[in-house]
Amino acid sequence: MVTVSVRDNNVDQALRVLKKKMQREGIFREMKMRRDFEKPSEKKKREKAESVRRSRKMDRKRKERDGF
């Protein structure tokens, strides 16, 4: 659950904080994905691509950390 407190009636600042928190949590991405129906085959393909992307990123970071 994302909560934001409004201080001194500063709603604009609270709204910015809320949007930033939602972005970090991935709520916007999830809302976009749920907007339309996704076929099971497309979901499987997307999840596989995300997994490959994550593993490549981890390999890149590992190599950078080890000095390659």
N, C-alpha and C positions, 0 to 999 in steps of 0.2 A: 504494500500500500504506500503510495506516494503522498506525503503531506507537506504543505507549505504554510508557514504562518505569515500573516500580513502585519507589518509593523508601521505604525504611524499613518495608517490609511494609504500606504504606498502600494496600490494594487499593481501598478506597472512593473515594479521590481519583483513582486511576488509572482506575477505571470511569467516573467523571464526565468526566474528560478525554477518554476514548475516545468516550463518547456525544456529546460536543460536537464532536469531530472528525468523527465519522460524520454528524452533522447538517449540518455545513458542507459536507461532500463530497457530500451528497445521496444517501447510501446508503439511508437509511430510506425516502425517497420512491421510489427505484428498487425496493426490496424490495416495497413496497406495490403498485406498478404491475405487477410480475412475478408477483404472487400468483395472479391470474386471467388468462385469455386475453383479449387485447384485439383486437377485429376490426380489420382494416386501415383500414376507413372511420372507426372511432372513433379510431384512432391519428392518422390524418391530421387529423381534426377537433380533437383535443386539441393537437397540435403547432401547428396554425394559431392556436388560441386563445392558446397560450403565446407565440407570436411577436407577436401583436397586443398582448398584455399587456406584453411587453418593450419594444416600440417606443413604446407610450404612456408607459411609465415613463421611457424615455430622453428623450422629448419634454418631459415634465414637468420633469425635472431640467435639461434644456437651457434651458428658459424661466426656471426659477428662477435658474439661474446667470447668465443674461443680464439679469435684472432685470425680467421681464414680470409 
